[in-house]
């Protein structure tokens, strides 16, 4: 029978465990750790409390438990390391019996039901922290911005769009964000560029010239716009008068004093589940950043962000789930894109390239001209590869499209072979700078005017923007920034849907699913059909990480295909006999 240990600091300090191999040991090696139960009542929350001692002499309080409904799997949760040294300020043991009881009481209250049964696993919801240096949340936000918006669990930087989302909740809804531009470099790390702020839209909708220069650094930006002042309250940008973490009263709180109730009070100003979750993630990011910077250590108090309850609303059915284009609609889509290319240059061709390659929209927009690599010899002459397919037909591969690791969703280099249809699409894109495009606008003096696109010859992007400021093209920083590339195709899709409805004879009120979400699903379905339903080959072209994602979330079917398949199913289900009257 295992000897039980008294639950006192003195007994724990003098306890020595036996690390010799047990009678059932096969390797006959000494144990790495030994668990010793405490002499306590089994009908209390201290049931399962053990002392874990390691070979080096470290002793930890751990509790062994089983979750309700999962009795076969035993789980272990560490409450903290035993430290018999005295605290200089309080004169008490730094972490002993008393501190263990207090911590276990809080955890049991959150993770046990009224009968003392474990209903939640603290390993997934609880982490601990001790304070090395007090710092307010506002100062921590400033330090986080100066470090370049690092990710939570590694040294990488966030993408430009992700930084914009973080800034909105950290210190946004304020005039200070008018001085910030967000971009992503070649390595995939996002960064912030300081710019001057020229105009301000007041609450009445008037434009006011402020002509403030760009700040030199973060210190100057936060000096110009102190917390609680210059909050934007215009109807278009901040309808509900939301305050960021930096401007709210919660910014005065030290990071170690952050509690669940304070976070819930701050999140109450948001209405949707997604914005509440994004704001809560900002608190979690700050907490991890404080630990990584050495302001706190991960072994003293509960991380309050894991205890914030955010209730989801009623799930809304996704009408685009597994919806794809039929073969006729697919041909009509490509036909409409070709006809609208004079109104939406680069946008329609980007849609066609996504349809032919399965590229994700963000990957497509970030392609550069140098990423299109044709097979060439040393003299620069094209040397395409002639290959024979299974049907015995000769097919040509002209080169590859290189998807950089900083662009790819999988964060690794990927290659797409350039076959005949893709080569035709790329040739159409090359001719765009030699054309003009017809600008459609509500402004009569600008509408239906032709504008030259020759400026795109000096831009690095494969898909350029039509909203380029020509006067800034001599600035290399502007020329290579994301402002000169295509960033949206929203209005193009609206016109495509309107034109496809018209050609199909549908009225404006009739529902017709036509969106960019269906492009990649349709390509996945066609790729799988081309390889006789083999997902292991199709995912080489769809570039999914595994076949489960391809089949479960992307391989859709049209209603006509399901109806056609039902005729084959009827040949099997022929055992039902009709009753006679």
Steps between C-alpha positions, in 0.01 A plus 500: 500500500631849410602714794294817532657836580380761749379818336738739681794709381736334747407146394531589131839666551649192673336242274730280292350284225619154398606501132594132483327298223175334597432127502327515159779701332646334188793737438613498868587870464436744787183708474515855364228619738299364792140589595416488871136555611417724795310374803166679438128428491384349170167683511648850468641698210849383606427149373785394269750757633857363474858614542711441190873486571763489224848355510660844525299572815226728363163442665169593342139490617295305247146371497390178330143492372265356242251704299131424531406247232867414429591281795745283308748783439691632802616861479761696696507875560790684665404760761849642550851432628554472874719790623574507874683834487336794674354798319688814607184714500239267657729272700309194377622202301518596132305196388401244759193333646302822548564629147420156355164494681406847374590414142326163503184656646474748210564231240255254653229767510534556123554137391290281735125458533303509826589136569876554469529331159738651245306630200775714339869426447715775660788404271308667215368804684753602767854634497685675783707814523713681760599869485856619447430864406168684508394670180168651397310368203550831317876485534493135398308592182767758417775243551310248288472751214872583519587130476316480168183305592648156556287190486392338824706181493796573268730782393325559166320823431134519409385579147407858417125431507531316833685799649215726386248280681710497819555876495127564477440339840833589664518876434265565208176696469726804539665764284837331551409224251477761221880511509540125442527293184535122505698285260685167477862452393659227288548271800130511588549724805260789533610850594353844564595808298449849649327749267372858537134563578346772286124491552259424782130423463309658789184365664292722271662349190713803416860461385752692706860555388746421778819446293692316770835348393592138543632413848863395526435196720249338734600720795411813306171351379383412852623841623288683242193291577489423874252243637137608517535789253442540125256208491321474166125527536383547144202300383690314228805381695385462862122483511474364856770718656729206582819563695815298441689324778756782503237774535269313738539508878621139489825632353596641844495150655827314550520188285531274807177651641299417189194296594217333316242753626703792360527332160126424492418863584721620212348250255147613586532793256516253208191326364614219270674180608787544253599849619482390864723205423750718308521748788544217751782359284675838534499461880636148460775624268601769750511244782730268304713796390549605863619149584739484202646840587568396858243720675338185639582131544273215409450342844294714735148611399225397261495655155162681511448497123429125505206550737313764296160363393405611148167353395449432132180601331268272311694342211403638160483246214773558243332495161838486325619185677618246240327698223673489162437624146341265252685438173272740310530773764877442505525568126267798534714642784816489287312653207368788713847563647642531148225746398550716811878516478486853350311626807684301766859444383702260714195417712332280241833339407574432867164322528578291190845407635345395832250285310775330298753446780303479826697792642364662811399860445762652732771281343394608152503872577853482645660333199781689330608494137822322597295215652399386150795286395503351149740221409791659311847401388818696566434727202155591628304299246183323614548126550158355595467139612298258285332233712266210422187457712315174576285536187816504286461868408795736486465795742732794557620647831646846438629579846388551861339766715707544814300566819741648753499373858403847623193490274390138535245418769709195593810723549705290258607525138252357251497463122217490247576359150417735212289303251333632184190670657711663773754621241220665302377678814853622583545631144176697534633652822826603329306704241302704755758786530467556124125563530263760647219438742158664509431662836136481615406747771201688636693821433400614150831675426702182563269223388556305176843652444791289379813494715840363396652215699862532380616585853465130589816419299712644783312327783612163640151353548331259264162658585527876539251751634310752290500744794873575478615855571713567194683790665648264761633241256848655514512404868635144518344443845156576361562310177585174680236537772167320511323822396593438137366144483149364473342463843132432434267370229172565683343737245612277215313204649186712541507583129577138405201376700276766344615412145470123553144542630415706192640240259326214682166683478465548878348806660691723740310353799572136414765334716812393311810383688803656338796598716874454534442243776376257235806526273738287703227246583419462130866457412534235772199311365632510143850394608363204692278402207799521263688242709208257538411616850852458643546768764866407555584624147252788494648657815831547315322766294257633761794517747299385801692376803306172512221317321247539783482877449470456123213253522318650798507871420578546130372209293148619427242394244224663300135399540501369144788265580322371810186440296701313237665286768160415644411317177789261560397460862151400387648191333610374843192600701253290302367276777192705599176355359186702440196382700188397321169668579 
